[in-house]
């Protein structure tokens, strides 16, 4: 999803797929991106359905042939589809269909989101505090809606957020639920994570997720959002150094995150620093317990910030 990137490597890893190939009622146009387990294509609906209009563009995700032989990978793919099916939010990529294609196996059809990856934006620039507040509100709305139906994303990071243009500028949309953990009626579905495995992106993962991703709670996603906002404002991750060295694993496990410094001393900036600091506490019990709690404080701050700008 996002910008189309038609690299030779992507086409090589897409195996037998290519522009013009049909999967079910969809015709592939171009490769949007490829990862270790699957590939996402831009496609067009050939005929209309209850979910997708004829001619509408969608994003289609399929597994690489070798990945499709792994029970764990297939189960994660099914869980990603289930997670997306539970959500009807402007801040989460919408799922249209999940079916088995005769030649490609499991197929996930999603909303195609036109916009730019947040990771690409942050390579170029940092955000002023007020823009970071709005960014956080959009992401937290999506995360709070996930958590309300029992989903812990476990991989909130700039590369999984697209900024979709709208009349007011943009709003954040979260995608890629491949690593999500699902809690139904307060009980987990059977784990597909290896014992004591750390899954996710180390720079954005909560300390407890480094030890055992199976047992993380909603506050782990809160930590990831806080890390993302820290990066958006400063250009750096909390546990990385200015020379570009990787995040220090042991520091994250045993030390509190350094305080966020916005370079400002006004009340709005100081309150934002305080909210981010709480989201980044090393112990889960000292953070916001769920995304909604952090969202409430950040939303109140946004109202205050607008009031200041209007005076």
Secondary structure, DSSP 8 states (H G I E B T S, - for coil): --S----HHHHHHTTT--TT-EETTEEEEEEEEE-SSEEEEEEEESS--SSS-TT-EEEEEEE-TTGGG-HHHHHHHHHHHHHHHT---TTB--EEEEEEETTTEEEEEEE---SEEHHHHHHH----HHHHHHHHHHHHHHHHHHHHTTEE-S--SGGGEEEEEETTEEEEEE---TT-EEEETTEE----S-TT---S-TTTS-HHHHH-GGG--HHHHHHHHHHHHHHHHHSS-TT--TT-----HHHHHHS-------S--SHHHHHHHHHHHHHT-SSGGGS-SSHHHHHHHHHHHHHHHHHHHH-
